[in-house]
């Protein structure tokens, strides 16, 4: 066994804060006995190691919540053991240095190595209980968070696999496209609803708004039908955005916003590669509907007519509907306010020609808004 590359065990099960395992590391059997007796009073489960090598071996096989580590040991000293424990950045395992050394430089060295606390020998049991209790609470909070994150990742993976399986089946019946258009939209839109509760009416309005704009721009009947069918899938990539970001009732942090922006590329990856004209257009919309006419959008910073026409159309429809709809982070804006924002974004956020078409089609747009309320 190579103890310098030990993948310390972390079992992601629902943590029980009433149970904790503490590893005691000291080359003196007397010291181990004293610590064991003190901690047994609090019903902690203890494991003992008399060498650094033995301690790392236990960490490989056991789920440990806290380590009480002596510094002065033969062979592998406490500093070296601490370094190996802290190499694994993916998990939080607190370490308390227990030592008779009282030199400031020794403490600084331990802190720089990642020690979470100190106890000086001889050990005061009340100080021991306080420090152990504090770090175990932090440890259990970490385990609960890790458990929740794992469950979220598994759920996203399960939904993504289910969605990909659905797409695979739909592609097998691609020769029946005239009938399957509606079926595809229903499957994909319902997948997005798992993550985004306001999607149901939102996708209907986006579909109809986009159809109106496409028709008003003089495009063919086939293009209009494809736009009506593909535009509801513009946000399908939100299935890959964690719920705590997607449903956050407040402003996103810069890191959260970067994660939210990934829904454009996730949507594209889900939809691309199909022979279906509907899904090809939907993948184009998914990745381009947040691009801005002046090049300041995402994910690719496209500008002007380099942005696909479908993305430029859905950008206007989507922003108008987002502004006039209630969201977890805001109330709905009045139509007048939303229209003012759209007009101010003409030439910067939006294609000026599409804004002009939108304003000319406003009576029809507002009629759709009334018919497809949340």
C-alpha angles and dihedrals in degrees: 000000000000102000091190092068101040112153094215111223120258115174108199100212126133100289120236109213091198092067126060134168119212124194115213115203119188134127091221114083090203092058091049091051093050093050092045092052093048094049095042088066087065092047094245117155109238133199123190134212127178096195137038092243091054091048093054090047091054091049089055093056105029136059101239125184102188138012125212102199131191117212105207106065131138118254107003107028127210095263091057092047090049090051092054093047093051094047090084101079093176095076138040115233111166119220127199115199110222111193146145088221112108099177116128092223091056091054092047090051091051092047091050088051091056105265112164098203146347137235121187123215128273087053122223106218095215091053088047092053093048096049094043092048093050095050094043090055089053090047093052092048087054092050092050091051092047090049092050092047092050092050090049093049091048091050093049090047092049093050092046092051090047090050093048090049090052091051091049091054092047092052090056089064094044091126087070091057096139090064099031095057092081092042092052093051091049094051096046096042092050089051090057091049089065087071105027117046096192093055099095099073093024094063092048092054093045089051094052095040091051091048092053093049093046092050093045089054090059099248122156125276089249091053091049092051092047091049092050090050099041103040095071088065094060093109100036088118090071086084085079096050115095114251094236088063099037094049099034109140094217146037116316120239116241089258092049091048091053088053091048091052089061090075088083094059093037090054091048092051091050094050105033127095097045126129089218113107088213094057093041089056091043091053090050091052093045093058099037109038092091095050114110128222092238093052097253096113133094158297096008105011093237118174138203117339091350083082109083113255090238091057092048091051095048091045090065094042093046097048093047091051093044091052094049095044131078115251133183088258101041148016122250117278120228114259091249092058092046092050091050090053091048091051092048089052093054108125095006107054098008139041104258092221092055092047089053091050090047092053092047089050094046097114090056092043092053091047090056089048090057094046096048102045121163 
